[in-house]
């Protein structure tokens, strides 16, 4: 295991422990029908913090991926048209494909 994956595994373990702590503190394992407003607010606050931690761990895992993009596909051949039918091609029309944006330029003010 690399340092990054062990860090993420440790983080997910701590998140699991925090989630179990929220469940045990507020007796959620008993499935209460009603919760006092303050206890519900406190539990929601803790769950939001846990959610942020999980989102950050997922972002860290995504940054560690090595994405290999497939080469672009060839355009499909034009279909055979009946006699007397033509496809009109406008010379100035641009076909938009997924392209990279141009490099950012500094503004000279």
C-alpha positions in Angstrom: 0.0 0.0 0.0 1.3 3.4 -0.9 1.3 6.3 1.5 -1.6 8.0 -0.2 -3.9 4.9 -0.2 -3.0 4.2 3.5 -3.9 7.8 4.3 -7.2 7.4 2.5 -7.9 4.1 4.2 -7.2 5.6 7.6 -9.5 8.6 6.8 -12.3 6.3 5.8 -11.8 4.3 9.0 -12.0 7.5 11.0 -15.2 8.5 9.1 -16.7 5.1 9.9 -15.9 5.6 13.6 -17.4 9.1 13.6 -20.5 7.8 12.0 -20.9 5.1 14.5 -20.3 7.7 17.2 -23.2 9.8 15.9 -25.5 6.8 15.8 -24.6 5.7 19.3 -24.7 9.2 20.9 -28.2 10.0 19.6 -29.5 6.4 20.0 -30.3 6.3 16.3 -29.9 2.5 16.3 -33.2 2.3 18.2 -34.9 4.1 15.4 -36.7 6.8 17.5 -39.9 8.1 16.2 -39.2 11.7 17.4 -36.0 13.5 18.3 -35.7 16.8 20.1 -34.8 19.7 17.9 -31.4 20.4 19.5 -30.3 16.8 19.3 -31.5 16.5 15.7 -29.6 19.8 14.9 -26.4 18.5 16.6 -26.6 15.2 14.7 -27.2 16.9 11.4 -24.2 19.2 12.0 -22.0 16.2 12.7 -23.3 14.4 9.6 -22.6 17.4 7.4 -19.0 17.5 8.7 -18.6 13.8 8.0 -20.0 14.3 4.5 -17.4 17.1 3.8 -14.6 14.8 5.0 -15.9 12.0 2.7 -16.1 14.4 -0.3 -12.6 15.5 0.3 -11.3 11.9 0.5 -13.1 11.1 -2.8 -11.5 14.1 -4.4 -8.1 12.9 -3.2 -8.8 9.5 -4.6 -9.9 11.1 -8.0 -6.7 13.1 -8.1 -4.6 10.0 -7.8 -6.2 8.4 -10.9 -4.3 8.2 -14.1 -6.8 8.9 -16.9 -5.9 7.8 -20.4 -8.1 9.3 -23.1 -9.2 7.3 -26.1 -8.1 8.6 -29.5 -10.8 10.5 -31.4 -13.1 8.4 -33.6 -13.3 8.9 -37.3 -16.4 10.6 -38.7 -19.1 8.3 -40.0 -19.2 8.0 -43.8 -21.9 10.0 -45.5 -25.1 8.0 -46.3 -26.0 7.1 -49.8 -28.7 9.5 -50.9 -31.4 8.9 -53.5 -31.0 10.5 -57.0 -31.5 14.2 -57.1 -30.9 14.8 -53.4 -27.8 16.7 -52.2 -26.5 17.5 -48.8 -25.8 21.2 -48.5 -22.5 22.0 -46.7 -21.9 25.5 -45.6 -18.3 26.5 -46.0 -18.2 28.6 -42.9 -19.9 26.1 -40.6 -17.7 24.7 -37.9 -18.1 21.2 -36.5 -17.9 21.4 -32.7 -16.2 18.5 -31.0 -14.8 18.2 -27.5 -11.8 20.4 -27.7 -9.5 21.9 -25.2 -9.9 25.6 -24.3 -7.0 27.9 -25.5 -4.3 28.6 -23.0 -5.1 31.4 -20.6 -3.7 34.8 -21.4 -2.6 37.5 -19.0 -4.5 40.8 -19.2 -2.3 43.8 -19.6 -4.0 46.6 -17.8 
